Amino acid sequence: MRTEVDRWLNALSHGWVELLTLLGMLAVALVIIGWCYNRGFRPADRGPVLRLPVLIICAGLVVLLHYFRNELWPAIIIGSTVLIAGFLSRNVHPRGLWLPIVIMSALLGLGLHLSAVLLAAAIAFAALFSARQQR
């Protein structure tokens, strides 16, 4: 029995729990932001609360930045994803949410959890209180 407990404790320390927690935090933040964004629309005009392309791109960014630590690569990854998100935010729905969500997921991937939570709250409040015609 002791070897089984040691095996599970070793599996927990390999980063899987932390990675699943980060992806769970990202999914919860995206659901809250999506709900706040959809609040201003009529029920017929509302989109899905959790958009799959946003979740996939941001989850990949979190995993990449979680893997690379204290090198030049995180700066290159963040810069390129912010550029891609800037181009996507002009053509893809929801229009203005791609860039702040990518920056929030970059903060999660770097381990700056409090900053990511505060940015997610700011995005949610901005989406909740902004007028629908301005989007």
C-alpha positions as CSV (number, residue, x, y, z in Angstrom):
1,M,0.0,0.0,0.0
2,R,2.8,2.4,0.7
3,T,4.3,2.1,-2.8
4,E,0.9,3.0,-4.3
5,V,0.7,6.2,-2.2
6,D,4.3,7.1,-3.2
7,R,3.5,6.6,-6.8
8,W,0.4,9.0,-6.6
9,L,2.4,11.6,-4.7
10,N,5.1,11.4,-7.3
11,A,2.6,11.9,-10.1
12,L,1.2,14.9,-8.3
13,S,4.6,16.5,-8.1
14,H,5.3,16.3,-11.9
15,G,3.2,19.3,-12.7
16,W,0.0,17.7,-14.0
17,V,-2.0,19.0,-11.2
18,E,-0.7,22.5,-11.6
19,L,-1.3,22.4,-15.4
20,L,-4.8,21.1,-15.0
21,T,-5.4,23.8,-12.4
22,L,-4.2,26.5,-14.8
23,L,-6.4,25.2,-17.6
24,G,-9.3,25.1,-15.2
25,M,-8.7,28.7,-14.1
26,L,-8.5,29.7,-17.8
27,A,-11.8,27.9,-18.6
28,V,-13.6,29.5,-15.7
29,A,-12.3,32.9,-16.6
30,L,-13.3,32.5,-20.2
31,V,-16.8,31.3,-19.1
32,I,-17.2,34.4,-16.9
33,I,-16.0,36.8,-19.6
34,G,-18.2,35.1,-22.2
35,W,-21.2,35.4,-20.0
36,C,-20.5,39.1,-19.3
37,Y,-20.0,39.7,-23.0
38,N,-23.3,38.0,-24.0
39,R,-25.3,39.9,-21.3
40,G,-25.8,42.9,-23.6
41,F,-27.3,40.9,-26.5
42,R,-30.8,39.6,-27.1
43,P,-31.2,35.9,-26.6
44,A,-31.4,35.3,-30.3
45,D,-28.1,37.2,-30.9
46,R,-26.1,35.6,-28.1
47,G,-23.2,33.4,-29.0
48,P,-21.7,30.5,-27.0
49,V,-20.4,31.4,-23.5
50,L,-17.2,29.4,-24.1
51,R,-15.7,29.8,-27.5
52,L,-13.6,26.8,-28.5
53,P,-11.0,28.6,-30.7
54,V,-10.2,31.1,-27.9
55,L,-9.9,28.2,-25.4
56,I,-7.6,26.2,-27.7
57,I,-5.3,29.0,-28.5
58,C,-5.1,30.3,-24.9
59,A,-4.6,26.8,-23.5
60,G,-1.8,26.2,-25.9
61,L,-0.2,29.5,-24.9
62,V,-0.5,28.6,-21.2
63,V,1.1,25.2,-21.8
64,L,4.0,26.7,-23.9
65,L,4.7,29.5,-21.4
66,H,4.5,27.0,-18.5
67,Y,7.1,24.8,-20.2
68,F,9.7,27.6,-21.0
69,R,11.1,29.4,-18.0
70,N,13.4,32.5,-17.7
71,E,14.7,32.5,-21.3
72,L,14.2,34.5,-24.4
73,W,11.5,32.1,-25.7
74,P,8.7,33.4,-23.5
75,A,9.2,36.9,-24.8
76,I,9.1,35.7,-28.4
77,I,6.0,33.5,-27.8
78,I,4.1,36.3,-26.0
79,G,5.0,38.8,-28.7
80,S,4.0,36.6,-31.6
81,T,0.7,35.6,-29.9
82,V,-0.2,39.2,-29.1
83,L,0.4,40.0,-32.8
84,I,-1.7,37.1,-34.0
85,A,-4.4,38.1,-31.5
86,G,-4.3,41.6,-32.7
87,F,-4.9,40.5,-36.3
88,L,-7.6,38.0,-35.2
89,S,-9.4,40.6,-33.1
90,R,-10.2,42.7,-36.2
91,N,-11.8,39.9,-38.1
92,V,-13.1,37.3,-35.7
93,H,-16.1,37.4,-33.3
94,P,-16.0,38.5,-30.4
95,R,-14.2,41.5,-31.8
96,G,-12.4,43.2,-28.9
97,L,-11.9,40.3,-26.5
98,W,-9.0,38.4,-28.2
99,L,-6.2,40.6,-27.2
100,P,-6.9,41.0,-23.4
101,I,-7.8,37.3,-23.2
102,V,-4.4,36.3,-24.8
103,I,-2.6,38.6,-22.4
104,M,-4.5,37.1,-19.5
105,S,-3.5,33.6,-20.6
106,A,0.1,34.7,-21.0
107,L,0.0,35.9,-17.4
108,L,-1.3,32.6,-16.3
109,G,1.4,30.7,-18.2
110,L,4.1,32.8,-16.6
111,G,2.8,32.1,-13.1
112,L,1.5,35.6,-12.4
113,H,-1.9,34.3,-11.1
114,L,-3.0,37.4,-9.2
115,S,-2.3,39.6,-12.1
116,A,-4.3,37.3,-14.4
117,V,-7.2,37.2,-12.0
118,L,-7.3,41.0,-11.8
119,L,-7.1,41.3,-15.5
120,A,-9.9,38.8,-16.0
121,A,-12.0,40.8,-13.5
122,A,-11.3,44.0,-15.4
123,I,-12.2,42.3,-18.7
124,A,-15.4,40.9,-17.3
125,F,-16.5,44.3,-15.8
126,A,-15.6,46.1,-19.1
127,A,-17.7,43.6,-21.1
128,L,-20.5,43.7,-18.6
129,F,-20.9,47.4,-18.4
130,S,-20.1,48.3,-22.0
131,A,-22.9,49.1,-24.3
132,R,-23.8,46.6,-27.0
133,Q,-23.7,49.1,-29.9
134,Q,-20.0,50.0,-29.1
135,R,-18.8,46.4,-29.6
